[in-house]
C-alpha cells in the first residue's frame, strides 16, 4: 500500500467514526425528546438553568450580606457623586480660590507693612 492509499484509509475511518458518533447523538436526542418539539425542550432546559443560577445567587447573597451591602453603598455614592460632579468641582474650585487668594483675613497672614511695623515697635533702642 502506498502512502496516499494509507492516508485515504485513515481519513475514511475518521469520517465513518464521526458519522457513527453523529448518528448516536441524533438517536439519543430523538429518544430523549418523548415526541416533543425542540422549542419547548429548549425553554425547559433554559428555565432549569435560570432557576439553578438564581438559587446559587440567592445563597451567595445570603452568605455575603455585608460585602454586598458595602458594594451597593459604594456604587450609590459613586452614582451620586457622578450626578453632582459639576457642583462638587465648583465647590472645590471656590475652596482653592479662597486658599490661594491673599486678600482673605484669617489672622494668620501678615502683610509686609504690618510685619515691618511690628518689627520696628519691638526693636531695641540704643
Secondary structure, DSSP 8 states (H G I E B T S, - for coil): --HHHHHHHHHHHHHHHHHHHHHHHHHHHHHHHTT--HHHHHHHHHHHHHHHHHHHHHHHHHHTHHHHHHHHHHHHHHHHHHHTHHHHHHHHHHHHHHHH-TT---SS---HHHHHHHHHHHS---
